[in-house]
Amino acid sequence: MDAFTAGILQRIRKTEQDLNRALESGDDFLAEVEQSELDDLRRLAAEHGVKVAEEALPKSA
């Protein structure tokens, strides 16, 4: 696995965790920000051929 792939996957995992924490705490604004970041990271990964396993969906989904 190259550095780009490892880095983007790590950022996706962290953002998923941050999104779940925001949802659990009821912080709708932060959840929206984190969801946007996650969408951008997943798009970037797809554009570069990085396969992202679907993690457990955020608890609000």
Secondary structure as UniProt FT lines:
FT   HELIX           3..25
FT   HELIX           28..47
FT   TURN            48..49
FT   TURN            59..60
//
